Amino acid sequence: MTSLVAHVGGVAVFDDLLPGKLLAHVRAAAESQDYAAREHKGIAYEGVGTEIPYDPWPVLSRALGRQVRPVIYEGRPLTFFRRSRHGEDSTTWIHPDTGVDGEFAGVLYLSEPGGPGYGTAFWSHQEHGAQLDPAELTPELAAQLDRDGQDDERWQLVGFVAQRVNRFVTYPVSLFHSRMPQRVPADHRDRLIQAFFFD
């Protein structure tokens, strides 16, 4: 049974999102499909898989206790698998998801953590705080945040959700966040998640 284990500062964490048989089916599909770079609004994202073998939106609606409306991108609900391999650099590290239409983002962890410190971190910028108002975003600020997003000395860590298989974390797209660790060490297993964007 899905259980809410934390709800702090707009971040909600649910354990055991998918029933056992469905979880096994989804993990097998995620582990066996091809991954490629995908472009979204001019940014190339590595390790994206788009063949989702189930309808996740009723599952999210039940967990959240309300009707979830997925963001539609290129005619499809916006959800995908993402694989981070050891030694791979992320095109973005600390960032908000305000470039995506919709109010909320979500991550479902599908792999065991590669080691301690795996999960999703939330950050506060030295100048701009813990979240970004899209109305304040200018090209200059976007360029600054892109640069600062690769430099953790510009940020203070304000929250962390540990990775666990079948744990789902959701948060407003305006929050600055990152995967942890930034790079998967060579002797650690790949990180595999499913990402969601919705209202």
N, C-alpha and C positions, 0 to 999 in steps of 0.2 A: 504494500500500500504506500502511495506517495505521502511523504510527510514534510511539512514546513519546519526547517530546523533553525532558520534565522531570518529576520527581516529588520534591517538596520540601514538608515540613511538612503532609502530607496532601493537597496539591494536585497533581494529575496533569494533564499537558498532552499531547494527541495531535494530530499533524498529519495531514491527508488522511484524515479519518474516513470519508467517503462516496466510493465510486467515482465517476468522472467523470460518467457518464450519470445516475446516481441523484442526484448533487449538482445537476446542471442541472435535473432534474425537481423536486427539492425547492425550490430557489431560485425557480423559476418559479411554483410553487404559493404560496410564501410572499409573493411580490411581488404576486400578482394577487388574493388573497382580501381579504375585508372584515375590518376590525379594529374592536373595540369594547371598552368597559370591562367587566371581569368582576370579580365579587366573590368573595373567598375569606376566610372567617372574619371578615367585617365590614369588610374593606379592599377598596376599589375599585382595580383595576389597569387603567391605560389601555393601549390598543394591543395587545390580546390576540387572536390568531387560533387557532382550535381545529381547523381542517380539516387534519389531518396526512395526507399522501398516501402514506405508507409505514409499515412496521412497523420502528421504530428499535431495538427491544430486542435482536434477534439481532446487530445491528451493534455495539451497546454491549457485549454479552457477548463478542464476538470481540475487540474492542479491549482490554477489561479482563481477558480471560483467565479469566472466571468467569461463572456464570449470574447475570444481572441480573434482579431482580424489581421491576417498576415499582410505584410507589405507585398505588393505585386511589382515585380521587376521583369521587364521583357516578357510580359504575359504569364509569368509563373510566380507562385508564392515564393518569397525570398527565404530559403533555407538551403543549407549545403553542408557537406562534410569538409573538414579542414585537417590536413595532415602536416605536422611540423617534424621534419627529419633532423637527425643530428648534424651539426655543422652548418645548418641552413640559417641565413640571415633573414630577419623579418623586414619587409618593406616599410612596415610601421611597427613601432613598439608601443610607447605610451601615447594614447590617442583617445579622442571621443569617437562615437559613431554617428556624428551629426551629418555626415555626408550621405547617409541613408535615410530615405523617407520613413517615417514611423516614429513612435514614441519610445519603444523599448527594444532592447537586444537581449538575447539569451544564449547561453552556452550549455550544452549537455556533454559531459565528459564520457567518452567511450573507451578510453584506454586506462590501464593502471598507471599511476604516477611513475615516472622514471626514477624518482628519488625524492628525498625531502625537499620541500620548497616549491613543489609543482602546484599550479593552480592559476587563479586570476587575482591580480592586484589592482587596487584602486589608489589613485594618486591625487595630490594637490599641487598645482603649479605655484612657484614662488610669487608670480605676479597675478595670475588669473584664477587662482582658487581650484576647487575640486570639480567644477563643471563649466561647460562652455555654453553661453547663450548664443544660438545660431545667428540671432539678429546683430550681434556684435562682431561677427566674423568678417574680416576684410582679407584681401589677398596678402597683405603684409603680415597680419596676425597668423593666417594659415601657414605662411612660409616659416614664421618664427616657431610655431608649434611643431611643425614637421622637423625642424632642426632640434628643438629642445626635446622632442620625443625620443631621441636616441641618446640623451644625456641625463642620466638619473640624478645628477647633482643639481638639476634645475627643479627637482620635485621632492615632495615629502610623501612617504608611504602612509596612507591613512586607513587602509583596509586590505584584507586578504581572505580569499576563499580557497581552501585546500582542495586539490583535485581528488576525486573518488569516482569510480565507475558508477554510472547511472545517477550522478548528482547533477542537478540543473540549477544554474544561477542566472537570474535575470536582473536587469538594471536599466535605468533611463539612458538613452543614447548620448545624453549630454555629459555623462560622467567620464572623466579621464581614467583609463584602465589599460592593462596590458596582460599578456600571458606571462607566466613565470615558470621557469627561467626564460630570459630573453632568447638564449640559444640552447638547444638540446645538446648536452655533452655527447661525445662520440661513443661512450660506452653505455648510454642510456637508450631505452626503447623510444620509438616514435610517439609523439603526442597526437591523439586523434580525438576530435570533437565534432559535434554538430552545432552549427550556428543558426540562429533564428532572428528575424526582425518583424515586429508586429506592433499593433496598437491595442 
